[in-house]
Amino acid sequence: MVWHSELMMSPRVQIITVVGGGVMGEALIAGLLRNSDQAPRVRVVEASPERAADLAQRYPLDVDVIDRAVQGADVVILAVKPIDMAAALTSMSQHLAPGTLVISIAAGITIATLSGALGPGVDVVRAMPNTPARIDQGLIGISGVEGGSTAALDEAERLLSSVGVVVRIPEHLQDALTAVSGSGPAYVFYLAENMIDAAVDLGLDRATARVMVHQTILGSAMLLATADEDAVDLRAKVTSKGGTTAAAIAELDRRAVGDAIIAAITAARDRGIELGAP
């Protein structure tokens, strides 16, 4: 398992503008500055003055308004919420140089929508990272124009590999990827939250319960990532017939937890499709 790929910055990438300085925007900024051999000049567009000032204090970057920030940029990363995308595209469309690479990490917004708003001459890549990108352990799915050149995808992969593992998928699977890995950390945190509460209910103090649950999830994830066996096989090895784990799994099955997980991920996929609808 490759946990992290070092960023090999293309010689042409000198200025990167990040539109949106939220959690994912900051994760990408930090990764680009931390892991590149030759750190690019980074500009950020952030609507909240307090948030913009905080980012400027902690990172070597320039804060500017969107029309100026995208001018002359080699790469523009759109890290705004889907609801704010139309306004961002309108503000920047007249200020991009031909050949600019635009990477959108907004759920549901299609390449066709982005390209239609930005016009010809701009390379568009759609991407979906997840929050472990904050510690360079993210999973980032990228998609390009079907049948188009791979040059834009190659560049996007080099940049985004600074914060994790990059996989290439057809765009029609982006909503599925968003549901599985984009939203996936929340499912793991939800599990951890309830495991900790259960441990406290059973008499453990919360501090000890946190250590137990965090390490159990971390160790299990590392085993899953490095072992030759599939998840179902690893689970079977822990589940002795008539034992404590078997009792727990039987209760989960009785409550149809597996079906609920599938339904939850499907609901997330469907919501992604709704967000991208005209």
N, C-alpha and C positions, 0 to 999 in steps of 0.2 A: 504493500500500500504506500503510495506517495502522499505524504502529508502536506508537502509544500514545495512549490517550484519557484526557484529564484527568477526574478524578473529580468529578462534581457531586453532592455529598452532599445527600441528601434532608433537609429540615428536621426530620423526625421521628427520624432516626437520630442518637442522642446517645451511646448506650452499645453497644459491640460486644464480645462475649465470644468469644474464640478458645479452643476446647477442643483442646489439643494444640499444643505449642510446638516441633515439629520443623522440618525444612527448609521445608516448604510453609507451616506455620503462621507461622513467622517471616517468610517472604516476603510473606504477606498482611498481617501486622501492619506491616511496614516500608512496604509500598505504601500502605496506608490512612493511615498517619501522614504519609508524605512527600508524597502527591499530592492530598490533600483541601484544599479552601479553608478549611474549618473542621474541624480535626482532632477526631474523636470521642474520647470516653473509652474506652480499651481495657482490657479485663480478659483475663487469660490463665490457663488451667488447664493445669498441666504436672506430670506425675508425678515427674519427676526434680528434686530440690531444687537440684542444681548447675545444671541447665539453666534452671530458673526464676529463680535468682539472676542468671545471666548475662543473660537477657532483660531482667530488671528494671533491671540496671545500664546496659544499652545503649538502652533505649526508655522513654518516659514511659508506663508502664502499671502496672496493679495485678495482683498475683498472688493467687489465692484458690482455695479448693476449689470443686468444680463446682456444688454446690447453691446456694451463696451467689453465685457468679460469674454464674450465669444469671438470677438474680432481678433484674427491672427492666431487663434487656437488651432493646434494640430488635432486635438481630440476634445470633444465635449461629452461629458457624462451626465445624462439626465437622471437625477436622483430625487425628483419631485414626486409627490403623490399623484395617482392617476387623475384625480379631480382637478389638479393644478396644471396638467400637461398642456391643455389647449392654449392657455395663456402664455406658458413658457415658449411653446413652438411659435406662436405669433410674434412674440417679442424678439426672438432670435433669428427668424427665417431670413431676414434681409441683411444679416450681418455675418453670415458664414462664408468663408472662402471656399472655392471649389476644391474638392478632395478632402474636406474636413471629415474626420471619422466621428460619427455621433453614436454613442452607446446609451441605450435606454434601459433602465432597470425598473421601470414602472410596470406593475402587474397589469396584464390585459391589453395594453396598448400595442397594436400590431405594427409591423414594419410598414405595411401599406399606409396606415394612418400617419406614421412619422414621415415617410418619404413624400406623401402627398402634401403635407404641411410645409416641409423644408425645401421641396423642389429638387430639380435635377442637379447632378454634380456633387451631391453629398452622400457619403457612404454611411449606411445605417446598419447597426447590429443591435439585436434585442438580447438582453441578458437578464438573468435572475440569480443574484447571490443570496446567501442567507447570513444570519447574524454571527455565526462562528468566524466569519471573515474578520471580525474585530481582533481575533488572535491568530490570523493567518491559517485558519482551519476551515475555511468556507467551502461550499460547493457552489460553483457558478455554472449555470447552463447558458450557452450562447447559441444564437441562430442568426443566419444571414439571409440575404435575398436568395430565394430558390433559383438555382441555375446561374447565379452570379459568380463573380470572382471570389476566390477564397482569401484574397489579400487583406480585406477588411477584417475577416474572421481571424486570420493569423495575427494581425495587430491587436485585436481585442483580446485574444487569448494571451498574448505576451503581457499585456497590461494587467488583466484581471488575475493572472496566475500569481500576482504579488500577494493575494490574500487567500489563496486556497487552490483547490483542484478544479480545473475547467473541463467541462464536457460539451461536445457539440451535438445538438439535436435539431431535427426539423422544427420549424416554427409552430406547426400545428400541435406539437407536444409541449409547448412552453407553459400552457395552463396546467397541464398534468405535472410538470416539473415543479411549478410554483406550489401546487398543492402538496407534493411529497416532500421536497427539500426546502423550498422557500419558506413555507409555513412549518416545516418539520421540527425545527428547534422548539417551537411552542408546544408541540405534542410531548416532547421529551421533558420540558420544564413542567408541564402539567402532570406528567407521571411522577416526577421528582417531588413536586409540591404535595401530592396526595400520599406518596410513600412516607414523606417526612411527617405528615399529619398522622398517618397510621402508626408510625413508630412512637410518636408522643402519646397517642391513645393507649398504646401498649405499655407505657410507663417510662420510656426513655426521655431524657431531657432533650430539648430542641437542638442544642449545640451538638450533642453527640449524634443525634439523628441526622443532622445535616451532613456531618462528616461521613457517616455510614452510607447514606444514600448517594452523595456526590461521588464517593470513591467506587461504589458499586456500579454506578452508571458509567463512569469513566473507564474502569477496568473492563466492563462488559463490552463497551464500544471498541476499545482497543483490541480485545480478543476477537470480536466480530470482524474487525477490519484486517486482522493479520492471520487468522486461522484459515485453513483450507475448507472447513465445513461451512455449510449454509446455516442460516439462523435456526431453521427448524431442527437441524441435527444438533446444534449446540444446546438448544432448549431441551431436547430429548435426553442429553447426557446429564442434565441437572435434575431431571424429573424421574426419580426412582419410583417404581410402582408402589403405591400405598404410602408414600412418604409425604413430607410437609409440602414440597413443591407441587406434587400431584394434587394435593388438596386445594392449593391456591389456583392452579390452572383449571381445575374442575369448576371452581366457583366463577372464574372469569368466563369460562365457556357457558355456564348456566345463565350468566347475565348477558351473554352474546356480545362480549367486549370486542372480539375480533370483528364481528359484523359492524359494530359501532365505529370502529376505527376506519374500516373501508368506507362506510357511509360518510364519515367526517371528511375524509380526504376527497371523496367525490364531491361533497358540498363545496369544499374549497376550490376545486377545479371549476365547478359550475359558476361560482362567484367571480372567478377570474375571467371567464367568458363574458359574463354580464358587464364587468368593468370595461371591457374592450368594445362593447356594442356601441354603435353610433347613437 
